[in-house]
Amino acid sequence: MSDLNSTGASAAAPPPRLLDAKWALRRALLGLLILTVGVGSMAWLTHASIDPNLETSSITTTR
């Protein structure tokens, strides 16, 4: 068995990356963009699925 310290594997590990405000802002904007596209798409699909002829025919037949 070889020791990891003797091979230098631990010395070559990159230092831990600190999260800064720029990273957090980018992630927040990306999340908002994904949320906006998702909700907008669902609203558009829901609106597009409504048949206008069906809606007006039900109103005229009930009177």
Contacts in CASP RR format, 6 or more apart in sequence:
PFRMAT RR
TARGET T0000
AUTHOR 0000-0000-0000
METHOD contacts of the structure
MODEL  1
MSDLNSTGASAAAPPPRLLDAKWALRRALLGLLILTVGVGSMAWLTHASI
DPNLETSSITTTR
4 10 0 8 1.000
END
